[in-house]
């Protein structure tokens, strides 16, 4: 059975040891380093399945590492940082990170985020032509070729913008998409004044796919950052 390879990039030795111990218990293979230079070398030579990355490294900012890795790899990157401001989260996600966990953190939460990232990566690399056409997530189904979406077998009546939003989230299931990323992909701009329109369309989309909008099961809001399609 294949054991995923995890690259741990963390300069706090106590946290580094905690993550390594957690990976050992879960039978994940791993390699660790504590500098940005070491992270770049390992990202190429170790070929990890996931990178767990601290932003505050002694020789390089973590966001620069994300940007550099994204020039040659789509490996899932989970940021693990003490920086909790929205601008830090948005910056990392816009640079290409897949997820953002703030310190202090629970190992259970980190493992859950790793499982989500692994499922998404597996889906991306193994999908067939049929899967490229059909997206299935719980009771939600999207036929990309036909341009139709269904919930519980019933076709959803979506506006063009709602459909674009749904498809964008679906194609990035498990990944937090920032407001700026969504605005650029759907509206072709990143004007901040368009964010209220995004919230309105997301609210109407939720009403059509969520059984209880106060307890969403598909579209998760990351306040001040963006949205994520949850894997059912």
Secondary structure, 3 states (H helix, E strand, C coil): CCCCEEEEECCCHHHHHHHHHHHHHCCCEEEEECCHHHHHHHHHHCCCCEEEECCECCCCEHHHHHHHHCCCCCCEEEEEECCCCHHHHHHHHHHCCCEEEECCCCHHHHHHHHHHHHHHHHHHHHCCHHHHHEEEECCEEEECCCCEEEECCEECCCCHHHHHHHHHHHHCCCCEEEHHHHHHHHHCCCCHHHHHHHHHHHHHHHHHHCCCHHHCCCEEEECCCEEEECCC
